[in-house]
Amino acid sequence: MKEIEKKAAALLKRCETVILSSVTEEGTPRPCVVSKLKAQGFRTIFAATGLSGRKTAQFQKNPLAGACFFLDGDSVTMTGSVTVHTSGKTLRDCWQDWMLEHFEQGESDPDYCVLQFTAEEATFWIDGEFCTIRYPKAESRCGICCSEMDCKNKFGFDCRGCVREPDAPWGHCEIKACCEEKGCLHCGECEDFPCGALQKFAFDPEQGDQGKRLETCRCWQKGAKLC
C-alpha cells in the first residue's frame, strides 16, 4: 500500500460521516451524507440506510457511485460501485444500537439494509500531495477468478465474488478475513504477499489452483496506476 493510501485510511478513521452519491433516474449525481459504520482501509466503506429509501432504489438499479471524505484540509474523492446488503453477516457486523431510532426491530427490521461502497478510482489531496490512482476490478480477496467458477452448480447460489459478498461461497474464509482486517482490497496489496497461508491455500488439493491466484493478485497489483 502506497504511503498516501495509508494516510487516506488514517484520515477515514477520523471521519464519522462520508458523502455518498448515487445516480438518479435522470442520470444526474445525487450526493447524500451517510454515517460511516465501518471501513476496510479507505476503499471499502459501509453505511446503513432504509431499504425503501430513494438512494437504495437508485443503487439497486444502477450500482455506479461516488464517495468522498475530508477533514482539516485533507480529502479523498472516489468513484466506484455500491452493493446493497439486505441479509446476512454484513448486517449483523454493521449494526449499532443507536440505529434503533430508525429501525425499531433492530437488525431484523425489514427496512434495514447496508450499503457497501467499493472504490475503483481515488483522488487524494493529503499533506499537500495531489494524485489519482486507478485500481483494477478485483473479483476476490485471494485472486480466485470468480467469473471462471460455476458457483451456482458447485455451491447452490450465484456468488458475485467475495469482494462484494460477506463470506466465501464455501463459508468462512480466513484469507478473506485477514485481507479485510488489514484494509486491503485483495492479497496483492498486502505487505506480506504472498504469505504462507495464501501459498498453502493456492496449492491446496481441494481448493487450490496450482498458484494461479497468486499470479492474478500480482496482475491486480500491477494494474493499480497513477494517472
Buried (B, 14 or more C-beta within 10 A) or exposed (E): BEEBBBBBBEBBEEBEEBBBBBBBEEEEEBEBEBBBBBBBBBBBBBBBBBBEBBBBBBBBEBBBBBBBBBEEEBBBBBBBBBBBBBEEEBBEBBBEEEBEEEBEEEBEBEBBBBBBBBBBBBBBBBEEEEEEBBBBEBBBBBBBEBEEBEBEEEBEEEBEBBBBBBBBBEEEBEBBEBBBEBBBBBBBBBEEBBBEBBBEBBBEEEBBBEBBBBEBBBEBBEEBEEE
